[in-house]
């Protein structure tokens, strides 16, 4: 049984050694929200690095300070990161997120969504 963690900003779960991460629809991310989200992710990961599949379709806005935090200190225990986007942010390069560990996806699915709660 997979454990689903839901916060004010995200839904995340571990499945097949991948951390699935979905930002909620219409969300604006400030530094405080980014830090709280990373803290919850770290609890879920229990000190183990994971590959992360992150759906950013719901993100409406992200503050500069939050972006810098998530792409720096907040990227701890991120083995690889794949962003799924079909929004204006989709033009952003994933190289901003730790280019030393990010690989570009071979396939993108803009319709990928979180599972129904069980």
Secondary structure, 3 states (H helix, E strand, C coil): CCCEEECCCEEEEEECCEEEEEECCCEEECHHHHHHHHHHHHHHHCCCCEEEEEECCCEEEECHHHHHHHHCHHHCCEEEEEEECCCHHHHCCHHHCCCCCCCCCCCCCCCCCCCCCC
